[in-house]
């Protein structure tokens, strides 16, 4: 179809479903659509070429269950009357140019709310507990700002929560880990540009500040624990989501996506995240995380694990070496091909240990320790480049077989495995 929506459509008083999506429909939505009082099942005008604003009369369709105007070029504010459409179960206005939206308190049967990829600039409502049936809340790529509502934790049916690429700030509500049905949590890309204030506008004086303190300026409306000091009396704050990552996320066993990247999160990576056996993506990149990488992340064998951009994370005792289990078991680990973090010969030696029944060796000191440098393992000698040049495990109780991984020790000059019980041809 290649036309406008005729005003005469308002005469079709018996319509229960109106769907014209994926056509070459252009022009505006006529106000006469609001006369279709028997529309109950769906109004779908998506993926067309509609422009202009959404008429207020659309809010009169108080029986409708599905409203979809996504993938158009609609502009302006969505009418407040939409908040009264209590029968809605599916609402999709994504990929338009809307600037505000009335999140409705009466939407207690709404299951999907997709406002993503617009220009909506407003705070989330303080109380969202009325959206008790919500399963997907998708607000990505907008200009939402302010702190996350603590009432998000009451949306116990929520399965997808996408708040990425906005301007949210503050900490993650303590109740968020109570969303035990959640499969996707995306809070990424909420970091904003630095804002600078005289210390006279802030909660601290420069001479009192200690690294890690939270500083609030401008009548406590701008707070951050990512702080730079310029000159003798100016605080520069990086806004975004901040604070520690809760160990409680390790209790949301349904999680498949956990993306907290490009924010201001600090502190240690909770080892409890390693419990998330369904996880496909763990993205903590580009934050201010510290401490060592927990070996428990090595349990995420099927996940992509992204940690780059956290310049202060480290291995044990300050070394830049990742846990052996993470390097060996998780192909999607972003440091996996970095020979500093994940020495490839350490992985090869681990396979040799496994296939030669290392748990039975008479001396396996240092072997397969999560953070030990492999050059310190018993019987292993390395050159200055940390490449194995000698492997001496004679009369060491080795059995099983010699792993094919031994071929990866390409600098080796001496191999002594005599007086063991190795088998194979």
C-alpha positions as CSV (number, residue, x, y, z in Angstrom):
1,X,0.0,0.0,0.0
2,X,1.2,3.5,-0.9
3,X,-1.2,6.1,0.5
4,X,-2.2,8.1,3.6
5,X,-4.6,6.8,6.2
6,X,-8.0,8.2,5.0
7,X,-10.1,10.0,7.6
8,X,-13.0,7.8,6.6
9,X,-11.4,5.0,8.6
10,X,-13.3,6.5,11.6
11,X,-16.5,5.2,10.1
12,X,-15.5,1.6,10.5
13,X,-17.2,1.4,13.9
14,X,-17.1,-2.4,14.1
15,X,-13.4,-2.9,13.7
16,X,-11.8,-4.9,16.4
17,X,-8.3,-5.0,14.9
18,X,-6.6,-2.4,12.6
19,X,-3.2,-3.5,11.2
20,X,-1.5,-1.8,8.3
21,X,2.2,-2.3,9.3
22,X,5.1,-2.8,6.9
23,X,3.5,-0.7,4.1
24,X,4.3,2.6,2.4
25,X,1.8,4.5,4.4
26,X,2.7,8.2,4.9
27,X,1.3,11.4,6.3
28,X,-0.2,11.7,9.8
29,X,-2.4,9.6,12.0
30,X,-5.9,11.0,11.6
31,X,-7.8,12.0,14.7
32,X,-10.7,9.9,13.4
33,X,-8.9,6.7,14.5
34,X,-10.0,7.6,18.0
35,X,-13.6,6.9,17.0
36,X,-12.9,3.1,16.6
37,X,-14.3,2.4,20.1
38,X,-14.6,-1.4,19.4
39,X,-10.9,-1.8,18.7
40,X,-9.9,-4.5,21.2
41,X,-7.2,-6.6,19.8
42,X,-4.6,-4.4,18.1
43,X,-3.8,-1.1,16.5
44,X,-0.6,-1.7,14.5
45,X,0.8,1.2,12.4
46,X,4.4,0.1,12.7
47,X,7.2,0.2,10.1
48,X,5.5,2.7,7.8
49,X,6.4,6.4,7.0
50,X,4.1,8.2,9.4
51,X,5.1,11.7,10.6
52,X,3.6,14.3,12.9
53,X,2.3,13.8,16.4
54,X,0.1,11.1,17.9
55,X,-3.4,12.5,18.2
56,X,-4.9,12.9,21.7
57,X,-7.9,10.9,20.5
58,X,-5.9,7.7,20.4
59,X,-6.1,7.7,24.2
60,X,-9.9,7.1,23.9
61,X,-9.3,3.5,22.7
62,X,-9.7,2.2,26.2
63,X,-10.4,-1.5,25.2
64,X,-7.3,-2.0,23.1
65,X,-4.7,-4.6,24.1
66,X,-1.9,-4.0,21.6
67,X,-0.7,-0.6,20.4
68,X,2.3,-0.5,18.0
69,X,3.4,2.7,16.2
70,X,7.1,1.7,16.2
71,X,9.6,2.4,13.3
72,X,8.1,5.6,12.1
73,X,9.1,9.3,12.2
74,X,6.5,10.4,14.8
75,X,7.5,13.4,17.0
76,X,6.5,15.4,20.0
77,X,5.0,14.2,23.3
78,X,2.8,11.2,23.5
79,X,-0.6,12.2,24.8
80,X,-1.3,11.8,28.5
81,X,-4.5,10.0,27.7
82,X,-2.4,6.9,26.9
83,X,-1.9,6.5,30.6
84,X,-5.6,5.7,31.0
85,X,-5.6,2.8,28.5
86,X,-5.9,0.2,31.3
87,X,-6.4,-2.7,28.9
88,X,-3.0,-2.5,27.2
89,X,-0.8,-5.6,27.3
90,X,1.6,-4.6,24.6
91,X,2.9,-1.1,23.9
92,X,5.6,-0.4,21.4
93,X,6.5,3.2,20.3
94,X,10.2,2.5,19.7
95,X,12.3,4.0,16.9
96,X,10.5,7.4,16.6
97,X,11.4,10.9,17.8
98,X,9.2,11.2,20.8
99,X,10.4,13.6,23.5
100,X,8.2,12.6,26.5
101,X,6.0,9.7,27.5
102,X,3.2,9.3,30.2
103,X,4.1,6.1,32.0
104,X,0.7,5.0,33.3
105,X,-0.1,3.9,36.8
106,X,-3.2,2.1,35.5
107,X,-1.2,-0.3,33.3
108,X,-1.5,-3.2,35.6
109,X,-2.0,-5.7,32.8
110,X,0.8,-4.3,30.6
111,X,3.4,-7.0,29.8
112,X,5.6,-5.3,27.2
113,X,6.6,-1.6,27.2
114,X,9.1,-0.6,24.5
115,X,10.1,3.1,24.4
116,X,13.6,2.5,23.0
117,X,15.3,4.6,20.4
118,X,13.5,7.9,20.9
119,X,14.5,11.3,22.4
120,X,12.5,11.0,25.6
121,X,14.0,13.3,28.3
122,X,12.4,12.8,31.7
123,X,12.8,10.9,35.0
124,X,11.3,7.6,35.7
125,X,8.3,7.7,38.0
126,X,9.1,7.4,41.7
127,X,6.6,4.6,42.1
128,X,6.3,2.0,39.3
129,X,4.8,-0.8,41.5
130,X,1.5,-0.5,39.6
131,X,3.1,-2.1,36.5
132,X,2.7,-5.4,38.3
133,X,2.4,-7.5,35.1
134,X,5.4,-6.1,33.3
135,X,7.7,-8.6,31.7
136,X,9.7,-6.3,29.4
137,X,10.7,-2.7,30.0
138,X,12.8,-1.4,27.2
139,X,14.0,2.2,27.5
140,X,17.3,2.0,25.6
141,X,18.8,4.9,23.6
142,X,16.9,7.9,25.1
143,X,17.7,10.8,27.4
144,X,16.1,9.4,30.6
145,X,17.9,10.9,33.6
146,X,17.9,10.8,37.4
147,X,18.2,7.9,39.8
148,X,16.7,4.4,39.2
149,X,13.4,4.0,41.1
150,X,13.6,1.6,44.0
151,X,10.2,0.4,43.0
152,X,11.8,-1.4,40.1
153,X,12.5,-4.1,42.5
154,X,8.8,-4.8,43.0
155,X,8.3,-5.8,39.3
156,X,8.7,-9.4,40.1
157,X,7.6,-10.7,36.7
158,X,10.2,-8.6,34.9
159,X,12.3,-10.7,32.4
160,X,13.9,-7.9,30.3
161,X,15.1,-4.6,31.7
162,X,17.0,-2.4,29.2
163,X,17.9,1.0,30.5
164,X,21.1,1.4,28.5
165,X,22.3,4.5,26.6
166,X,20.6,7.0,28.8
167,X,21.7,9.5,31.5
168,X,20.8,7.6,34.6
169,X,22.9,8.3,37.7
170,X,23.2,7.1,41.3
171,X,23.4,3.5,42.5
172,X,21.6,0.4,41.6
173,X,18.6,-0.1,43.9
174,X,19.2,-2.7,46.6
175,X,16.0,-4.4,45.6
176,X,17.1,-5.0,42.0
177,X,18.6,-8.5,42.8
178,X,15.1,-9.5,43.9
179,X,14.0,-9.7,40.3
180,X,14.4,-13.5,40.2
181,X,12.8,-13.9,36.8
182,X,15.1,-11.5,35.0
183,X,16.9,-12.9,31.9
184,X,18.3,-9.6,30.5
185,X,19.6,-6.6,32.5
186,X,21.3,-3.9,30.5
187,X,22.4,-0.8,32.3
188,X,25.3,0.0,30.0
189,X,26.4,3.4,28.6
190,X,25.0,5.7,31.2
191,X,28.3,7.5,31.9
192,X,28.1,11.2,31.1
193,X,30.6,14.0,30.5
194,X,32.5,15.5,33.4
195,X,30.8,18.4,35.2
196,X,33.0,20.8,37.2
197,X,32.0,22.8,40.3
198,X,33.7,25.1,42.8
199,X,34.2,23.2,46.1
200,X,32.0,25.9,47.6
201,X,29.1,24.3,45.8
202,X,29.9,20.8,47.0
203,X,29.6,18.7,50.1
204,X,33.4,18.5,50.7
205,X,36.3,20.8,50.6
206,X,39.2,19.8,48.3
207,X,41.6,19.5,51.2
208,X,39.2,17.0,53.0
209,X,38.6,14.8,50.0
210,X,40.0,11.2,50.0
211,X,39.9,9.0,46.9
212,X,36.8,6.9,46.8
213,X,34.6,9.5,48.7
214,X,31.3,10.4,47.2
215,X,31.1,14.1,46.5
216,X,27.7,15.9,45.9
217,X,27.5,19.4,44.4
218,X,24.8,21.8,43.2
219,X,22.5,21.3,46.2
220,X,23.2,17.5,46.1
221,X,21.7,17.2,42.6
222,X,25.0,16.0,41.1
223,X,26.9,13.2,43.0
224,X,29.7,10.9,42.1
225,X,32.5,8.8,43.6
226,X,34.5,9.3,40.4
227,X,36.2,12.6,41.1
228,X,39.0,14.7,39.7
229,X,40.4,17.8,41.3
230,X,41.4,20.7,39.2
231,X,43.4,23.6,40.6
232,X,43.1,24.2,44.3
233,X,39.3,24.3,44.7
234,X,37.4,22.6,41.8
235,X,35.7,19.2,41.8
236,X,35.0,17.6,38.5
237,X,32.5,14.8,38.7
238,X,31.8,12.0,36.3
239,X,28.1,11.2,36.4
240,X,26.6,7.9,35.7
241,X,25.6,4.7,37.5
242,X,28.0,4.1,40.3
243,X,28.7,2.2,43.5
244,X,29.5,-1.4,44.0
245,X,28.1,-4.3,42.0
246,X,25.9,-6.3,44.3
247,X,26.7,-9.9,45.1
248,X,22.9,-10.4,45.0
249,X,23.1,-10.6,41.2
250,X,24.5,-14.0,41.7
251,X,21.1,-15.1,42.9
252,X,19.3,-14.3,39.7
253,X,19.9,-17.7,38.2
254,X,17.7,-16.9,35.1
255,X,20.1,-14.2,33.9
256,X,21.5,-14.6,30.3
257,X,22.6,-11.0,29.8
258,X,24.3,-8.8,32.5
259,X,25.7,-5.6,30.9
260,X,26.9,-2.9,33.2
261,X,29.6,-1.5,30.9
262,X,30.6,2.1,30.4
263,X,29.5,3.4,33.8
264,X,31.2,4.4,37.1
265,X,31.0,1.1,39.0
266,X,33.8,0.5,41.5
267,X,35.0,-2.1,43.9
268,X,35.5,-5.8,43.4
269,X,33.8,-8.1,40.9
270,X,31.5,-10.3,43.0
271,X,32.5,-14.0,42.7
272,X,28.9,-14.9,43.1
273,X,28.4,-14.0,39.5
274,X,30.1,-17.2,38.7
275,X,26.9,-19.1,39.8
276,X,25.0,-17.8,36.7
277,X,25.1,-20.9,34.6
278,X,22.7,-19.6,32.0
279,X,24.7,-16.4,31.4
280,X,25.6,-15.7,27.7
281,X,27.1,-12.2,28.1
282,X,28.8,-10.7,31.1
283,X,29.9,-7.2,30.2
284,X,31.6,-5.2,32.9
285,X,34.0,-3.3,30.6
286,X,34.9,0.4,31.0
287,X,34.2,0.9,34.7
288,X,36.5,1.6,37.7
289,X,36.5,-1.9,39.1
290,X,39.4,-2.9,41.3
291,X,40.8,-6.0,43.0
292,X,41.6,-9.4,41.5
293,X,39.4,-11.2,38.9
294,X,37.5,-13.9,40.8
295,X,38.3,-17.5,39.7
296,X,34.6,-18.2,40.0
297,X,34.1,-16.5,36.6
298,X,35.8,-19.6,35.1
299,X,32.5,-21.4,35.6
300,X,30.9,-19.2,32.9
301,X,32.1,-21.6,30.1
302,X,29.4,-20.6,27.6
303,X,29.5,-16.8,28.2
304,X,31.2,-13.9,26.6
305,X,33.1,-12.2,29.5
306,X,34.2,-8.6,28.9
307,X,36.4,-6.8,31.5
308,X,38.6,-4.5,29.5
309,X,38.8,-0.9,30.4
310,X,39.0,-1.5,34.1
311,X,42.6,-0.4,34.5
312,X,42.9,-1.2,38.2
313,X,41.8,-4.9,38.1
314,X,44.6,-7.3,38.5
315,X,45.6,-10.8,39.4
316,X,46.8,-12.0,42.7
317,X,49.4,-9.9,44.5
318,X,49.1,-7.1,41.9
319,X,50.2,-9.1,38.9
320,X,48.5,-8.7,35.6
321,X,47.5,-12.4,35.3
322,X,43.9,-13.7,35.1
323,X,42.7,-16.8,36.8
324,X,43.7,-20.0,35.0
325,X,40.2,-21.4,35.0
326,X,38.9,-18.2,33.2
327,X,41.6,-18.3,30.6
328,X,41.3,-22.0,30.0
329,X,37.5,-22.6,30.3
330,X,35.9,-19.5,28.8
331,X,36.7,-19.0,25.1
332,X,34.7,-15.7,25.2
333,X,37.0,-14.0,27.7
334,X,38.2,-10.7,26.2
335,X,41.7,-11.1,27.8
336,X,41.9,-14.7,26.6
337,X,44.3,-13.9,23.7
338,X,46.4,-11.5,25.7
339,X,49.6,-13.4,26.5
340,X,50.2,-11.2,29.6
341,X,46.8,-12.0,31.2
342,X,46.4,-15.5,29.8
343,X,49.8,-17.0,28.9
344,X,49.1,-19.6,26.3
345,X,51.7,-22.0,27.6
346,X,50.0,-22.0,31.0
347,X,46.9,-23.4,29.3
348,X,49.0,-26.0,27.6
349,X,50.6,-27.1,30.8
350,X,47.2,-27.3,32.5
351,X,46.1,-29.8,29.7
352,X,49.3,-31.8,30.3
353,X,48.5,-31.9,34.0
354,X,44.9,-33.1,33.4
355,X,45.7,-35.8,30.9
356,X,48.6,-37.1,32.9
357,X,46.4,-37.4,36.1
358,X,48.1,-34.5,37.9
359,X,46.1,-35.1,41.1
360,X,48.2,-38.3,41.6
361,X,51.6,-36.8,41.0
362,X,54.1,-37.1,43.8
363,X,55.0,-33.4,43.5
364,X,52.7,-30.9,41.8
365,X,53.7,-27.9,43.7
366,X,52.3,-24.7,42.1
367,X,50.6,-26.6,39.3
368,X,47.2,-25.3,38.1
369,X,47.1,-22.7,40.8
370,X,44.7,-20.0,39.6
371,X,47.1,-17.1,39.8
372,X,50.6,-18.6,39.9
373,X,53.1,-17.8,37.1
374,X,53.5,-21.2,35.3
375,X,57.2,-20.7,35.3
376,X,57.1,-21.2,39.1
377,X,55.4,-24.6,38.8
378,X,57.5,-27.7,39.9
379,X,59.6,-29.0,37.1
380,X,59.0,-26.1,34.7
381,X,61.9,-23.8,33.7
382,X,61.4,-20.7,31.4
383,X,63.6,-18.3,29.6
384,X,63.4,-14.5,30.0
385,X,60.3,-14.3,27.8
386,X,58.5,-16.7,30.1
387,X,58.5,-19.5,27.5
388,X,59.0,-23.0,28.7
389,X,62.4,-24.4,27.8
390,X,62.6,-27.4,30.2
391,X,59.9,-29.7,31.6
392,X,61.4,-32.2,34.1
393,X,58.9,-34.5,35.8
394,X,60.9,-37.7,36.0
395,X,59.7,-40.4,38.5
396,X,56.8,-38.1,39.4
397,X,53.9,-40.4,39.4
398,X,52.6,-39.4,36.0
399,X,50.1,-41.8,34.4
400,X,47.4,-41.5,31.7
401,X,48.8,-40.0,28.5
402,X,50.9,-37.2,27.1
403,X,48.6,-34.4,26.0
404,X,48.8,-33.2,22.4
405,X,49.1,-29.7,24.0
406,X,52.7,-30.4,24.6
407,X,53.2,-29.3,20.9
408,X,52.4,-25.7,22.0
409,X,55.5,-25.5,24.1
410,X,57.5,-24.5,21.0
411,X,60.6,-23.1,22.8
412,X,61.2,-26.3,24.8
413,X,64.7,-27.7,24.7
414,X,64.5,-30.5,27.3
415,X,61.7,-32.9,28.0
416,X,62.3,-35.5,30.8
417,X,59.3,-37.6,31.7
418,X,61.2,-40.9,32.4
419,X,60.2,-43.4,35.1
420,X,56.5,-42.7,35.0
421,X,53.5,-44.8,33.9
422,X,52.5,-42.9,30.8
423,X,50.8,-44.9,28.1
424,X,49.9,-44.5,24.4
425,X,51.6,-44.7,21.1
